[in-house]
């Protein structure tokens, strides 16, 4: 009979014909048959079922097995024996390398015919051992489903006693490795269905034997608290938690949070992964476990964990807040209103406590703009309630080693305790590309220790593989002696001190060099070197001339001073900064066609610096100074030429100006940077108690004071004087006005005809060397340091910056144009970065422009502008030729410095590898029974795996306050 059946299934007849013939064979199985014939048929059907190469063969094998199991029970029991099953489970069936994947299905099918037979006990005993062995081998999802289906129908096969707890632990290990290989809806649905079937077996075991729950949870915690850098455990583990009885929660979590053998790093890992489980579509009670665990940690004051969990997850939570607000608004109930108010308070507390994330906060601010804003006292009260203060934080030293380098390719700076003011300044200086290149290429000089430390810091920011580096050495060297360590400081004050130190160091070094060379004849190169400007002067130095004219005798006295930054005061609210009616405007950005490169300096008007001109009286109502106003520009806009005497040009339409402001200045603001500069340069009347002592009149007289820029720096630093002392409140306050920051501006610089020899000066300027002309020097915005807070003694600094380079005048006009093939002009399209201590992210000029609109306490404080110039030629005293930066001081990067960076990069990689190996070895050597199960375990699971212990990655300490959102 077996030969006939084999011939039928292997024949070339159609399946429906073969199926008819198979029915006749099955019908014949009902008749009496000798055991040898039955045995042959069972062997053939087993072969067809396990290794049949078509669905038809497998179905035939199944039908034959069922028929002979039903009509020839005794022979079937003899055939389906424990020894045969052991061979199937341990050795498999079929040729080597092509073992059948249907062994469990085969056993499941056969058990239905022997479960009440005489050999059933031996078979069930065998299966209790073998299913445990199988799950220890970490089978895939489908094999686990088959095991669970088998054990669910035949609970006699479930391991007993200590082995039952071990089986549950190993099954949880298997669940932790489940994953779906496809994102298709059908595949995801199948995955969920399979996971549910596996987890339901755990529920069944736990209901029958409560003592197996706690060892299972122990293994679950071991998995999710692992710090191994391999693939994270599957989110499918969420299906396990939903079946844990809630009445056990308090006892489990109480022992868990009080167990000192569990490190902060392990606990944070576990909580972080549990939070990921919230997205599991069919999970229940997961939120209850997470909230209870967080409360338990707060109760025992393990705030370090709560702080780190909050900071690590809040960024992923923020994008969901607008949807939550929308849903609560739609609900329109009392509870929803109360929830919205509490949510708004928490969000504003977050803004107050964690400033420096405008790109993340912008959509949140937009979502809650209609909700009440708590005042500062309320925010401080909320932050003061149950404040999380960490005295011992293992995570501080652990996680910087695990962090990855920013996708921007830029490197952050570690905050050493309220040192954000220094970090922001360093990043702004580093992003000043000309200054960075000059510092990196300076020859090593023992007489300039601070410059050497800055060079090393810049080199590490340029070449290090670490995500963030510590500026501790540079902080110690550049620390102003009057600063208080650990306290917030003024970044503008620090910048002034730093530049002054660098300048004085270089000057001192030159004097020492000259003294050492004094006994010998100095070479021409040495003489030139001794008279050169310092690097600070070349990069940040400008000159300003102050003229004071006595209104009685009309005598003018003047004094020229050097500066490295301009401190811009805010005009009184009722004071209008006048702009001459002749001011020429430009077209809005979106209406611009392709523009070729424009000169960086353009002559505006000429005036002769003669006593007669300076003493010339002014007509009534005429601006006596007639200083050119500061203008803002759209990217690569044409520079209009104006006469100082009269105005020519077309007055723009109202909508054109609004469009321009929207593209180049950002949102509408009460004042702009050009307004502040014009106010700085506007005439000041010295009257009453502020009268001027005129030497010519030998008495106090009313006078007019005018400031004129006579040399524009290569990098123009503008400090917005936002901090003042309120005499009424008797405290320092901050001016929170939103100042519009232009991407480009034109600065009026008074130059002599000699300085303008490279330009095309007007004819009126060529008759005498004493003639001067105002030239509009173009500056491009490259960095903005933002202060977040309400006073100079508190708050936080962060920095926006971008790389600014010169436009090549000789390049193809197509390459210097925009507006046709590009959505954004070149200067707008240049990538901006946001530097916030260790965090570096991509940003945009739109974010720079809108930050104060969304976050009123985040205001621009320091601005870095770079003078635009053509590479083809350098013009005027304010333009510094690249060749002038060398003079023998610049060379290739120092070899010892580059070697130090290379060694540090190797060390960093070794640290990463060592940390990974240490964690792997540590996890494998964990104790088998952690202390937090001491009230539950008893002595039943001594041989089970799992547990927790100290992690070698701990250590360090810090102080932090936080709030959970």
PyMOL commands that set and color helices and strands:
alter all, ss='L'
color gray80, all
select helices_A, chain A and resi 2-10+15-28+35-51+55-71+73-79+82-91+103-114+120-136+141-153+155-157+162-175+185-208+211-224+235-241+246-257+264-279+286-299+303-331+334-353+358-367+376-384+395-402+420-431+433-440+449-463+472-478+491-516+524-531+535-540+589-591+611-615+654-665+673-681+688-690+763-765+826-829+845-854+882-885+895-924+931-933
alter helices_A, ss='H'
color red, helices_A
select strands_A, chain A and resi 412-413+468-469+542-550+556-563+566-568+601-608+631-633+671-672+684-686+692-694+699-701+703-711+715-720+723-726+731-734+739-740+744-752+771-788+796-802+832-836+839-843+858-867
alter strands_A, ss='S'
color yellow, strands_A
deselect
rebuild
show_as cartoon
